[in-house]
Amino acid sequence: MKRGEPWILFIDLDGTIWDNLDISALDPPFTRLSEDTIADSQGVRVKLYKDIVEVLKWAKGEGAIIAALSWNIPEKAIAALKAFNIISLFDYLGIDSHPDKGLTASKIVRDVESRGYKVKPCRIIYIDDRDLHLKGMRERLGDITFIKAWREFKTADELKNLILNTLQKTC
């Protein structure tokens, strides 16, 4: 993590990083079929969204603290991240089998702050394909920026511009 004014990028997994809507329903081990496709032991294929991976790599270079934020069985989601070879892009794996993403996110923010960083709500970006958890996130973290995956952007460049516009705002 870089010093300076920190920012956190919370990103959902199911439906946001990959096309499967419930990785917990699959049966590891996962086999990598190509750079952007894995399959579980039953042959169910999961496709990685390359645009999101591009944004994660870009955000890392821009000093983001990147945290997966997912309501899944942790072992299965982590196995998929490893199979796609993208687990190293994450500073935190906020993957819990309970639906309270706000609780998980607040624990991550507390940990970041315990390391000497002060994170303002205006420097927290949350990307998810559903807004189901947004109210709980804002109740615990304040007025964070929510970007609805695949609705507010279609490409990596569009998402980067949304993030840059958010970070350039004065808070």
N, C-alpha and C positions, 0 to 999 in steps of 0.2 A: 504494500500500500504506500502510495506517495504522500508526503507531507504537503501541507497547503490546505486550501479549503476543500474538504472532502465531499464527495457525493456518492450516494448509494444507488445502485441499479438492482432492484428486486425484479426477478423474472420468473414467471410461471413456466412449467414444463409441458404438461398435457395440453395439446392444441395450440401451444405458443412456440415452443422450441421444436417439437415434433408433431406429426399429424395424428398420432394416436391420442384419444381422449381419456384413456384410463390405463396407463402403463402397469398399474397394480393388478389388473385383470390378466396380464400375460404371464407366461411361464418361462423364467430364465432357466438355463443360461441363454444369453443372446449371442447370436453369431453375426459378425459383420459381413454383409454381402457386397457392399460397395462403400465409397466414402460417405454417402448419405443415406444408407439403408441397412437396417439390422433386422433380424428375425428371431422370434423366440423359439423355444423347443418344439412348439406345435406348428411352426411355419408362418405365424402371423408376422407380417412385415410392418416395420415402422420407418417412416421417412423423416429425416432431419431437415429442417428448414435452413438452408445454407445462408439466406439473408440474415437470419437471427445470429448465426455463428459469426458472420462478418461483423455485425454490430457489436457483439460481445468482444471480439478481438479489438475493434476500434475503441470501444469504451475502456477496456483495460489500458490501452495506450494513452487514453485521456485521463487516467488517474481514478477511474471508477473503482469502487468496492462493489464487486458483483456477487449477488446472492441468489441462488435458486430459491424459489418460494413455492412449495408444492404440497398439496394434500394427497399423499401417496404412501404406500408401504416403502419406507426408506431403502431397504435392501434392493428392491426391484428398480426403483428410479435410479439409484446409484449404479446398479449394474448396467442400465441402459446408457447412462452418461459415460461410463467407462468403455462400453462397447463402441460408442460413437467417437471415443477418444477426445472428449471435450471437457472432462471433469476438471482439468487443470485451469480452465477459464474462470472457475468459481473460487472466490475467497471464502464463501460460506455455502453450506448445503442446508438450507432451511426446509427440510423435507420431513414432514410429520404425518402420521396416520390420523390426525384430528383435523377438523375443518377450520380452526381458528388461525388463519394466516396472520392476523394482526398480532396475536400473541407471539408467534414465531418471529415475525419481523421485529417486534419490539425487543426481543431477546438479542437479536443480532445487532440492533442499534446500540443497546446497552453494552454489548461486548466491544463494538467498534469504539464507543466512547471511553470504555475502560482502558483502551490502548492509547489514549491521549488525543483522540479526534473529537471535535464537537460537530455534530451533524444537524443542520437546520432542516426542518420539514420541506422547505422550498428546494433543497438539494437532494431530495429523495424522489426517485422515479420508479413507478411500479407498472410493469407491463404484464397483462393477462388477457386471455381471450374472453374472459367473462368478468363482469363487475360485481359478482356475487360477494366478494370479500372486501370490497372497497370501503364500505361503511365501517367495518371493524378495523381496517387499516387506519383510516382517518381518525377514528376514536382514540386509537393508541398512539399514533405518530403525528397527528396534526394535518395540516393542509398540504398533503403530498400531491405530486402530479401523477395522474393515472393515464396511461395510454392503452387503449383497447386494441389488442393485437388483431391484425388483419382487417380492421375496420377503419382505423385512423391512419394506417399506412399499408402499403402493398410491397414496398421494396426496402432494401437496406438504406438507401440514400434518403428516402422519405422518413424513416425512423431516426436516422442520425440527425436530420434537420429538426425534427420534433424535440429531440433530446437537447440539441444545441440551443434552440430557442428557449427552452425551459431554463437551462443553466445560465443563459445570458441575462435573464430577468434579475432585477435587484431584489434581494430579500433582507 
